[in-house]
Amino acid sequence: MGVAIRDIIADYKAPVTWEALPGTAVIDANNALYQFLTIIRQPDGTPLMDRNGRVTSHLSGILFRLSSFMEKGIKPVFVFDGKPTALKQATIDERRKIRDTAGEKWKEAVERGDEAEAYKQARSSTRVDTAIIETSKELLGLMGIPVVQAPGEGEAQASYMVAKGDARYVVSQDYDCLLFGTPVLVRNLTVSGKRKIRGRQITVSPERLVLSDTLGGLHLTREQLIEIGILIGTDFNEGVQGVGAKTALKIVQKGEFVQKLAEKQPGFDPAPVMDMFLHPPVTDDYALAAGHPDPEGIRKMLCDGYDFSVERVDRAMEGFTVKAGQKTLESWF
C-alpha cells in the first residue's frame, strides 16, 4: 500500500498533538476505510457484522472516529477514488491475488483454531468493495460530512485541495501524498490509540510530515522524490529489483536515475509515471461546507438497519456537541 520511502523520511516525521490539528482535514477515504476494516475485528479476524452477515466495521469506524475528530475541532472531508489509471492495473491485480490467498488461509486458520494466524490473514484479506463505499457515503451524508469524488486517485485529489489552501492537511497512512505534492501529510489519525502489533501492545499517535522540510532535509526536488519512488516501485510501476529507499536516494542524489533505469529496465519509460504524480487528474468541482447532520437518520440507518446499539450511537453523536453552549447535534454546524 503506497510507496515505500519510510526509511529515508523517518527523521522528518514529527509527533503532533491533537490540539494542533483543528481545521479542515482531507481524508483519503479508501485508505481510511481500509484501516477501519483492518483494525475493527474480532480476535479471530472476523469483522463486525450485523445479524444478516453484512460487514459493519467501516460504519463503526466512521461514526466513532469522526465523532472524536469533530470533538477536537477537526472538520473532516472524505475524498473517494475515481476510475483507476491503466498504469495501476498490475498493482490492482496483484493485490486481488494477495487478498484472495489470505482469505483462504484465514478460513484454514479458523478451522484449526489458530486465532493469531487467523487474525493476521483476515487483515491481509481486507477489501474495500462497492457495498463498503456506498454505505460509507450514505452514513457520511447523514452526518453532514462533505464527500468529494475524485476523477482518479483520491490521494492526488486530496493533495491538490491542500495545495490550493482549501484544507490544512491530508490524512492518509500512505506516503504517496508527498509525491502527489501535498504540503502537509498527517498519519495515524484513523488508527491512533492502543494497538496490538505482533503480539505486543503499543500506542499509535498522530505524526506530521511537511513536504518542504522533507525535501530540504534530503536535498531533493519533488521530481527527484518521485524518481526515488519510481526506482523503489509505486502503484503505477514495478521498481528495480534489489533497490530500496536508501539505495534509491543515493542513486538519485548522484544523478544516476536515468542510467540505472536504462541498465536495469531497458525499454521502460518513466515519463508517464512522473506525469501521473505531477499532473494527475483532479477536479475543482467540490464543496467543503458541512451539511446539517440528521440524528434520526443516523439512528435509523445504524440501529434499525445494522443492529447498532442506540446507546452507543447516541453517545458517539455527543462528540458533535462539544463546543460551549451547544445543546444539539445540529448546532455544531
Phi, psi and omega in degrees: 000099176091171182280137188269072180253013184306320185297335183257354180244006183303323182291346185253001173276126183238136175300145179225136181278157178298330180294341181266004188251000179302152181123185182281123180244124179268117186260128173291098192301310183298324178293316180296316180297321177300317179296315179300314182293328181286318188272320187275087185216164173285165181305331179269009177094352179294128179290163173296136181219158174272184185295341180265006178082013178274134182293135181233005181304318182293323179292321177297316179298315180299309185296307188281322180289317182289330173300318178295319178303308185293329176298330181266007178087009177273129180255100185282145171229127182262129178246120183260147177298147171259211181289128180289147177288155179300334179299337186266356188299320180298320178294317179299315180297318181293319179295324179295319179297317180297316180296317181297317179296316180297323179299320178292319179294327177296313179300318180295319180293322178296317181298324181267001175080019179271088187296318182297314180292322179298315180298317179299311182290327178297318178299319181290340182269002184302135176221142176259099184260183184299319180297320178298314182295315183293318179291328177295314179298322179298312181293319178300320178297318179294330179277352180080017182270127181299141177238133179241131177262113179284148175286338180221240181289128178298323179297322179293315179297315180298317180297320179298318182294324177287319178299328177287343182092010180279347178212164184278321186198163174264140174253116179197155173274342185270144180277355180305329182302328178294320177293329177281354171097016177295133178295327182220131176241129175244125181253162172076005179294323183275352183234009183296153181120191181278129181227148176261112182241123180049044174084359179233153183272130176228163175252122180262124183240156179298146175221150186237141174237127177256122186301314183298320178293320181295312179296318179297317181293327180269355182058050181234156165268168177297323178300321179291326176296322177293322176301318177300315178301318180297320179294320180285320185119134179236183175295346187248000178198154175276134182284177177279127183301133177085359181256114176259188186297315183293320177293318180298322178300315180296319180298314182291318180296331177276356181075028185251019182301307182298317181298317182294318179295319180297326181284316187265331181225063180300136181095344178277129178256112182283351186302314179299325179290316177301317181293327179298322179280324183277326184225060181286160175292126178221170180225151172260006183272078177208156177232134185255359179290131180290145177270178178276123179291156183241089183304316181293322178295322178296314179298317182297316181295308188279316184279310180284323186271327187230019172066025175288152176287131179301319182296317181292320179296315179297322179294321179295322182290344176296336179296344179277353190239034188278341184290145184305133175086355181274133184245344183229161178301318183297331187289344177299330183263000000 
